[in-house]
Amino acid sequence: MKTYDWIVVGGGITGATLAYELVKIGLSVLLLEKNEISENATRYSYGGLAYWSGSTPLTCQLCQEAIARYQILSQELDADIELRELDLLLTIAADSDPQATAALYANCATPPRLISVEAACELEPLLNQEAVSGALTVKHGHIHPQKTAQAYIQAFLRGGGEMQITEVLQVKSGSVTTTSENYSCGNVVVCAGGFSRNLLKTAGIPIKLYFTHAEIIETPPANLQLKTLVMPANLQRFKLESTSKTDDKLWDEVGNQPVPPILDAGAIQFQNGSLRLGQISRVLTDPYANVNSEESENWLRKSITKVLPKLGNLPGTLHHCLVAFSSNNLPLIGAIPGYDGIHIFSGFSNPLVFVPPLAQRFAKFITSNEDEIIVQLNITRTNI
């Protein structure tokens, strides 16, 4: 049986990027992904690159490294990832104070600019002026997330990496068990997003990593143009994540719902004209929990219609995926103490920005054990 230097579990943007960076430094790497066509958070992401949002020296540095990385990424991967710059429109609800909302973004590296209702509607003609009291705007990077992940995978394969479509059942020190085969390795790194907590639990590893059930509507190419990326300025998702992890014991049992679901009404249109509308976030401790899709779609459409009336009734399909988050909004990276050769690379709150520079840094770190940022993000900080 072949023994790989590294096995990467999960083929979303996180696993695909890390697998590529590991192969690039000359390691033998096997990438394992459950689905031929992924149904993960990368697949249903808006694709936004919030370079402007860094608010600490650490996040500001990673944002700058990400800008530099993306400027050369299409050429390096030999693929069009549809990199572009958009106006981000952060809508402020009609019953909210625009000045108070703007103050929430004061610590960002580039604070979004507060604009009037009239200016917001000029920037985005599809916006319902009755639904907002103003908006914030800033230049925002954008990619096609699925094409970017696939570009990383194809470059990984060209570099000598191997990939198998199979479901991982268990990770252990030195091996990974799947539905089709057992694989031997020197190291395994879990990049399985919302499934990471449960997967590590099979190895007896407790970890403070959580997930929401996210729901969006995806439309086919539409005969209208959304000029901006629209999101609410007061994102409820981050508040939901913060309150849902206060009692870690609730996450050890399936069937719990620590907090009620929320909805952040936003929209993005891709270069082929298709749109993604959403999103609902539900905290259900069972990663395989069923949700009422009809109820979700009605809720989503009603909320989108209020902000962007012409989009709410477009034909489209409701999709569902898991979105991982950590206990302090920073990713969990590195070796898991007490479990030789088992690593984690997950829990990114801003994955499309942070994953490319951190994957490069992780690859450097495992060869030299020197990287101040990787050390700061080490899993031991969360007291697993």
C-alpha positions as CSV (number, residue, x, y, z in Angstrom):
1,M,0.0,0.0,0.0
2,K,1.3,3.4,-0.9
3,T,1.9,5.8,2.0
4,Y,1.3,9.5,1.3
5,D,3.1,12.3,3.0
6,W,-0.2,14.0,3.5
7,I,-3.9,13.2,3.0
8,V,-6.2,16.2,2.7
9,V,-9.9,15.5,3.6
10,G,-12.3,17.8,1.8
11,G,-12.3,19.2,-1.7
12,G,-13.8,22.7,-1.2
13,I,-11.7,25.8,-1.5
14,T,-9.9,25.1,1.8
15,G,-8.9,21.5,1.0
16,A,-8.2,22.2,-2.7
17,T,-5.9,25.2,-1.9
18,L,-4.0,23.4,0.8
19,A,-3.5,20.2,-1.3
20,Y,-2.1,22.4,-4.1
21,E,0.3,24.2,-1.8
22,L,1.5,20.9,-0.3
23,V,2.2,19.4,-3.7
24,K,3.9,22.5,-4.8
25,I,6.6,22.0,-2.1
26,G,7.3,18.5,-3.3
27,L,5.1,16.3,-1.0
28,S,3.1,13.3,-2.1
29,V,-0.6,14.2,-1.4
30,L,-3.9,12.5,-1.7
31,L,-7.1,14.7,-1.8
32,L,-10.3,13.0,-0.7
33,E,-13.7,14.5,-1.5
34,K,-17.1,12.9,-1.0
35,N,-18.9,14.2,-4.1
36,E,-18.0,14.4,-7.8
37,I,-20.0,17.6,-7.9
38,S,-19.6,19.2,-4.5
39,E,-22.5,20.5,-2.4
40,N,-20.3,22.4,0.0
41,A,-20.1,26.0,1.2
42,T,-17.7,26.8,-1.6
43,R,-20.3,25.7,-4.2
44,Y,-22.9,28.0,-2.9
45,S,-20.8,30.9,-1.8
46,Y,-21.4,34.5,-3.0
47,G,-17.7,34.6,-4.0
48,G,-17.0,37.9,-2.3
49,L,-13.4,39.0,-1.4
50,A,-13.7,41.4,1.5
51,Y,-10.1,42.8,1.3
52,W,-11.3,46.0,3.0
53,S,-12.6,44.3,6.2
54,G,-9.4,43.6,8.1
55,S,-9.7,45.1,11.6
56,T,-6.6,43.8,13.4
57,P,-2.9,43.7,12.5
58,L,-3.3,39.9,11.8
59,T,-6.4,40.2,9.5
60,C,-5.1,43.3,7.8
61,Q,-1.9,41.5,6.9
62,L,-3.8,38.5,5.6
63,C,-6.0,40.7,3.5
64,Q,-3.0,42.3,1.9
65,E,-1.4,39.0,1.2
66,A,-4.6,37.8,-0.4
67,I,-4.8,40.7,-2.7
68,A,-1.2,40.0,-3.9
69,R,-2.1,36.2,-4.3
70,Y,-5.2,36.8,-6.3
71,Q,-3.5,39.2,-8.7
72,I,-1.3,36.3,-10.0
73,L,-3.6,33.3,-9.3
74,S,-5.3,32.9,-12.7
75,Q,-1.9,32.9,-14.4
76,E,-0.4,30.5,-11.9
77,L,-3.3,28.1,-12.0
78,D,-3.8,28.5,-15.8
79,A,-7.5,29.1,-15.4
80,D,-10.1,31.9,-15.4
81,I,-11.4,32.4,-11.9
82,E,-13.5,35.4,-13.0
83,L,-11.6,37.8,-10.7
84,R,-13.2,41.3,-10.8
85,E,-14.0,44.3,-8.6
86,L,-17.6,45.2,-7.6
87,D,-19.3,47.8,-5.6
88,L,-20.5,46.2,-2.4
89,L,-23.8,47.7,-1.2
90,L,-24.5,47.1,2.5
91,T,-28.2,48.0,3.0
92,I,-29.4,49.7,6.2
93,A,-32.9,48.7,7.1
94,A,-35.6,51.5,7.1
95,D,-36.0,51.3,10.9
96,S,-32.2,51.5,11.6
97,D,-30.0,54.5,12.3
98,P,-27.5,54.9,9.4
99,Q,-24.9,56.7,11.5
100,A,-25.0,54.0,14.2
101,T,-24.7,51.3,11.6
102,A,-21.8,53.0,9.9
103,A,-20.0,53.2,13.3
104,L,-20.0,49.3,13.4
105,Y,-17.4,49.4,10.5
106,A,-15.2,52.2,11.9
107,N,-12.3,49.8,12.7
108,C,-12.1,48.3,9.2
109,A,-8.9,48.9,7.2
110,T,-11.1,50.6,4.6
111,P,-14.4,51.7,6.3
112,P,-17.4,51.5,3.9
113,R,-18.7,55.0,2.9
114,L,-22.2,56.0,4.2
115,I,-24.5,57.1,1.3
116,S,-28.1,58.3,1.1
117,V,-31.1,56.3,-0.1
118,E,-31.0,58.2,-3.4
119,A,-27.3,57.5,-3.9
120,A,-27.8,53.8,-3.0
121,C,-30.6,53.5,-5.6
122,E,-28.4,55.2,-8.2
123,L,-25.7,52.6,-7.5
124,E,-28.2,49.7,-7.5
125,P,-31.3,50.6,-9.5
126,L,-33.0,47.3,-8.5
127,L,-33.0,48.4,-4.8
128,N,-36.4,49.2,-3.1
129,Q,-35.9,52.6,-1.7
130,E,-38.7,52.1,0.8
131,A,-36.9,49.3,2.5
132,V,-33.7,51.2,3.4
133,S,-32.7,54.3,5.3
134,G,-29.4,54.4,3.6
135,A,-26.5,52.1,2.7
136,L,-22.7,51.7,3.0
137,T,-20.5,51.0,0.0
138,V,-16.9,50.0,-0.6
139,K,-15.0,48.3,-3.5
140,H,-15.2,44.5,-3.1
141,G,-13.3,41.8,-4.8
142,H,-15.2,38.9,-6.4
143,I,-14.4,35.5,-7.9
144,H,-16.3,32.5,-9.1
145,P,-15.7,30.2,-6.0
146,Q,-16.5,26.9,-7.7
147,K,-14.3,27.6,-10.7
148,T,-11.5,28.7,-8.3
149,A,-11.6,25.5,-6.3
150,Q,-11.6,23.5,-9.5
151,A,-8.7,25.5,-10.8
152,Y,-6.7,24.6,-7.7
153,I,-7.7,20.9,-8.0
154,Q,-6.6,20.8,-11.6
155,A,-3.3,22.5,-10.8
156,F,-2.8,20.1,-7.9
157,L,-3.4,17.1,-10.2
158,R,-1.0,18.5,-12.8
159,G,1.6,18.8,-10.1
160,G,1.5,15.1,-9.3
161,G,-1.3,15.1,-6.6
162,E,-3.9,12.3,-6.5
163,M,-7.6,12.6,-5.8
164,Q,-10.3,10.1,-5.0
165,I,-14.1,10.6,-4.8
166,T,-15.0,8.7,-1.7
167,E,-16.6,9.3,1.7
168,V,-14.3,9.5,4.7
169,L,-15.5,7.4,7.6
170,Q,-12.7,7.8,10.1
171,V,-9.3,9.5,10.5
172,K,-6.5,8.0,12.6
173,S,-2.9,8.7,13.2
174,G,-1.3,7.3,10.1
175,S,-4.4,6.4,8.1
176,V,-7.8,7.4,6.7
177,T,-10.7,4.9,6.3
178,T,-13.2,5.6,3.5
179,T,-16.2,3.7,2.1
180,S,-14.0,2.2,-0.6
181,E,-10.5,1.8,0.9
182,N,-8.0,2.4,3.7
183,Y,-5.2,4.9,2.9
184,S,-1.9,5.2,4.7
185,C,-0.2,8.5,5.4
186,G,2.4,10.3,7.5
187,N,-0.1,13.2,8.2
188,V,-3.8,13.9,7.6
189,V,-5.3,17.3,7.6
190,V,-9.1,17.8,8.0
191,C,-10.5,20.5,5.8
192,A,-14.1,19.3,5.8
193,G,-15.8,22.5,6.8
194,G,-19.0,21.9,8.7
195,F,-18.4,18.2,8.9
196,S,-15.0,18.6,10.5
197,R,-16.2,18.4,14.1
198,N,-18.1,15.1,13.6
199,L,-15.3,13.6,11.6
200,L,-12.8,14.3,14.3
201,K,-15.2,13.0,16.9
202,T,-14.9,9.5,15.2
203,A,-11.2,9.6,16.3
204,G,-12.2,10.6,19.8
205,I,-11.0,14.2,19.2
206,P,-13.1,16.9,20.8
207,I,-12.8,20.2,19.0
208,K,-14.4,23.6,19.4
209,L,-15.5,23.9,15.8
210,Y,-19.2,24.6,14.9
211,F,-21.4,24.9,11.8
212,T,-24.6,26.5,10.6
213,H,-27.0,25.1,8.0
214,A,-27.0,27.7,5.3
215,E,-29.8,27.9,2.6
216,I,-29.7,30.0,-0.6
217,I,-31.7,30.2,-3.8
218,E,-29.7,29.8,-7.1
219,T,-31.2,31.0,-10.3
220,P,-30.4,30.3,-13.9
221,P,-29.1,33.3,-16.0
222,A,-31.7,36.1,-15.7
223,N,-32.7,38.8,-18.1
224,L,-31.8,41.6,-15.7
225,Q,-28.6,43.1,-14.3
226,L,-27.7,43.4,-10.6
227,K,-24.9,46.0,-10.6
228,T,-23.6,45.5,-7.1
229,L,-23.2,42.8,-4.5
230,V,-26.0,43.4,-2.0
231,M,-25.8,42.4,1.7
232,P,-27.4,43.8,4.9
233,A,-25.1,46.1,6.9
234,N,-26.3,44.5,10.1
235,L,-25.4,40.9,9.4
236,Q,-27.3,38.7,11.8
237,R,-25.1,35.6,11.0
238,F,-22.2,36.7,13.1
239,K,-24.5,37.4,16.1
240,L,-26.0,33.9,15.6
241,E,-22.6,32.3,15.6
242,S,-21.5,34.1,18.7
243,T,-24.5,33.1,20.8
244,S,-24.7,29.5,19.5
245,K,-21.3,28.5,20.8
246,T,-21.7,29.6,24.4
247,D,-22.5,26.1,25.6
248,D,-20.2,23.7,23.8
249,K,-21.8,20.6,25.5
250,L,-25.0,21.2,23.4
251,W,-22.9,20.3,20.3
252,D,-22.1,16.8,21.6
253,E,-25.7,15.7,21.0
254,V,-27.7,15.7,17.7
255,G,-31.1,17.3,17.7
256,N,-30.2,20.5,19.5
257,Q,-31.0,23.9,18.2
258,P,-29.2,26.4,20.5
259,V,-30.6,29.5,18.9
260,P,-33.4,30.3,16.4
261,P,-32.6,30.7,12.7
262,I,-31.9,34.0,11.0
263,L,-32.1,35.4,7.5
264,D,-29.7,37.9,5.9
265,A,-31.2,39.1,2.6
266,G,-28.5,39.5,0.0
267,A,-27.8,38.8,-3.7
268,I,-25.0,38.4,-6.2
269,Q,-25.0,38.0,-9.9
270,F,-22.3,36.0,-11.6
271,Q,-20.8,36.8,-15.0
272,N,-23.1,34.3,-16.8
273,G,-26.2,36.1,-15.4
274,S,-27.1,33.5,-12.7
275,L,-27.8,34.8,-9.2
276,R,-27.5,33.5,-5.7
277,L,-30.0,34.9,-3.2
278,G,-29.9,34.4,0.5
279,Q,-29.1,33.4,3.1
280,I,-30.9,31.6,5.9
281,S,-28.6,30.3,8.7
282,R,-29.8,27.6,11.1
283,V,-27.9,26.2,14.1
284,L,-28.8,22.5,14.2
285,T,-26.2,20.3,15.9
286,D,-26.9,17.4,13.6
287,P,-25.0,18.0,10.3
288,Y,-27.4,15.7,8.5
289,A,-30.6,17.4,9.9
290,N,-33.5,17.9,7.5
291,V,-35.0,21.4,7.0
292,N,-38.4,22.3,5.6
293,S,-37.3,23.5,2.1
294,E,-40.7,24.9,1.2
295,E,-40.9,27.0,4.3
296,S,-37.3,28.1,3.8
297,E,-37.9,29.1,0.2
298,N,-41.0,31.1,1.0
299,W,-39.1,33.0,3.8
300,L,-36.2,33.7,1.5
301,R,-38.3,34.9,-1.4
302,K,-40.4,37.2,0.8
303,S,-37.3,38.8,2.4
304,I,-35.5,39.2,-0.9
305,T,-38.6,40.8,-2.5
306,K,-38.7,43.4,0.2
307,V,-35.2,44.6,-0.6
308,L,-34.8,43.7,-4.3
309,P,-38.4,43.4,-5.6
310,K,-37.5,42.1,-9.1
311,L,-35.4,39.2,-7.8
312,G,-37.7,37.6,-5.3
313,N,-39.8,35.7,-7.8
314,L,-37.2,34.7,-10.3
315,P,-37.2,30.9,-11.1
316,G,-34.6,29.2,-9.0
317,T,-33.7,26.2,-6.8
318,L,-33.1,26.2,-3.0
319,H,-29.8,24.7,-1.9
320,H,-28.4,23.8,1.5
321,C,-24.9,23.4,2.8
322,L,-22.9,23.6,6.0
323,V,-20.8,26.6,7.0
324,A,-18.1,26.1,9.6
325,F,-17.0,28.7,12.2
326,S,-14.7,28.7,15.2
327,S,-15.1,29.9,18.8
328,N,-13.4,33.2,18.1
329,N,-13.9,34.0,14.4
330,L,-10.3,32.9,13.5
331,P,-9.6,29.6,11.8
332,L,-8.2,26.5,13.6
333,I,-4.9,25.5,12.0
334,G,-2.2,23.0,12.9
335,A,-1.4,19.8,14.6
336,I,-3.9,18.5,17.2
337,P,-2.1,17.9,20.5
338,G,-2.0,14.2,21.6
339,Y,-2.9,12.8,18.2
340,D,0.2,12.2,16.2
341,G,0.0,13.3,12.6
342,I,-3.6,14.6,12.7
343,H,-4.1,18.3,11.8
344,I,-7.0,20.7,11.3
345,F,-7.3,23.5,8.7
346,S,-10.9,24.8,9.1
347,G,-13.3,27.3,10.7
348,F,-12.6,30.2,8.3
349,S,-15.0,33.2,8.7
350,N,-13.7,34.8,5.5
351,P,-12.4,31.8,3.7
352,L,-12.0,33.1,0.1
353,V,-9.7,35.8,1.4
354,F,-7.8,34.0,4.2
355,V,-7.4,30.5,2.8
356,P,-4.9,31.3,-0.1
357,P,-2.3,33.1,2.1
358,L,-2.7,30.7,5.0
359,A,-2.4,27.6,2.9
360,Q,0.9,29.0,1.6
361,R,2.0,29.7,5.1
362,F,1.0,26.3,6.4
363,A,3.0,24.6,3.7
364,K,6.0,26.7,4.7
365,F,5.4,26.0,8.4
366,I,5.4,22.2,8.1
367,T,8.8,22.3,6.5
368,S,10.5,24.9,8.8
369,N,8.2,25.2,11.9
370,E,8.6,29.0,11.5
371,D,5.6,31.2,10.8
372,E,4.4,33.6,13.4
373,I,0.8,33.7,11.9
374,I,0.3,30.0,11.9
375,V,1.5,29.8,15.4
376,Q,-1.1,32.4,16.4
377,L,-3.8,30.3,14.9
378,N,-2.7,27.1,16.5
379,I,-5.6,25.0,17.7
380,T,-4.2,24.9,21.3
381,R,-5.5,28.5,21.8
382,T,-9.1,27.1,21.9
383,N,-8.4,24.6,24.7
384,I,-9.8,21.6,22.9
